[in-house]
């Protein structure tokens, strides 16, 4: 320890002395080193003291901070022992041995694997060893775990391919087409088209025969990014690789184009392949459905005439597309005539046909006819699906018929139809834009009761609406349930909670929530700070307001320093 002290004193004397140009500064510097000089037992240490009668020194203007940090790291090395770096010691463990708990034990496996690529390890072997260490505690790697790694986060294309190459070698991951679909979807979602094409060609070389679903994944990634020409080129490459381009592959490409609104390109591809591929009924239905979404009745009629000329009979999907297209064109009465013609011909409408009729009447705001077709569908033993209730409830909420919408939502849950997370959010969002939050809370409670997953956006919408009405008890309970669901609290959540407590006059609780947000590194906005400060001053609590002001001031200094560090690449 004395050796380190002497080295530290000598270094500080060399690094500080060039900057000192006044006796007062020298005295304060030497006095600050007094504890270290007491620990030095050698008599030579006294000869290294700094005297005021030394000649004046110059100030270093080109001082390199990195060299000082390197020197300090040599003098004060970090002990890389298991107790300080790899984990925490638990003294009361069996056999009087410390139980080592890894510091990243609380992280899920997906985050651990993604963290490997943040370390910028050198060499493929080092990365694979680190990936293997992340699997400690689980039996084997699974396909859903691979999907969780590549679908979330912000991995680069090289990192995703490198991880996939390592994962495909593991015993729990089959080298089949389903596994390749996972990586193709993830790469296409991030618009990493170079890696998409390389992975597609790699599949063919390794003997994994791609199918129409594979072609649909690749084409849809290009179409979603607006690169329709490259998507059509993939169909040519498909044939160039010796793969069979049959009517199922053509239907998949047409569906991708029509789904994204590129119906004109789909129709051109349809006409260019007429002589080379034998079409089926689905091919015509896809084209009719694409024109129906745009309300192009004339183009729908042309495609229908070509369908009849080729000897294909219409089915329920054809009628549903025709009814939807007429409704989008504003010709609801013509859609009713087509629906009645089905009944006259003895064809039983299916759920898709009824959904098209319900959607037409929802668009014009005629909910009496909408409910009449819904009841007719139930009387004909035609079970409604999730699309039926999404169209029905969405239209009722848009028209602010809240009671009817809640009744339809309860009936949907009673039939065992579980809505998705995005559907629940779409129901809660309009309810949080008008009126009291009672109806939105009913949607939330009923969805939570049947096991639906509530999104973070839905929680924030509910907290915002509850805070505006000052429902403190409901705010705190909802906040607790949000944290139990695994969602962390961010600045918006804290501001909604503080705003609700201020509106209800619970200033002490609001101050505690602000202090908690400051401890987590979240500094409230100026609006929330001023509102809470004014409430405290109006309640004759200047002392609490001043204490809170000091804490917020210190937190803002830390926040500004942290931003400066991050801007300079210092991630502490």
Secondary structure by P-SEA (a helix, b strand, c coil): caaaaaaaaaaaaaacccccccaaaaaaaaaaaaaaaaaccccccccccccccccbbbbbccccaaaaaaaaaaacccccccccccccccccccccbbbbbbccccccaaaaaaaaaaaccccaaaaaaaaaaaacccccccaaaaaaaaacccccaaaaaaaaaaaaacccccccaaaaaaaaaaaaaacaaaaaaaaaaaaaaacccccaaaaaaaaaaaaaacaaaaaaaaaaaaaaacccccaaaaaaaaaaaaaacaaaaaaaaaaaacccccccaaaaaaaaaaaaaacaaaaaaaaaaaaaaacccccaaaaaaaaaaaaaacaaaaaaaaaaaaaaacccccaaaaaaaaaaaaaacaaaaaaaaaaaaaaacccccaaaaaaaaaaaaaacaaaaaaaaaaaaaaacccccaaaaaaaaaaaaacccaaaaaaaaaaaaaacccccaaaaaaaaaaaaaacaaaaaaaaaaaaaaacccccaaaaaaaaaaaaaacaaaaaaaaaaaaaaacccccaaaaaaaaaaaaaaccaaaaaaaaaaaaaaaaaaaaaaaaaaacccc
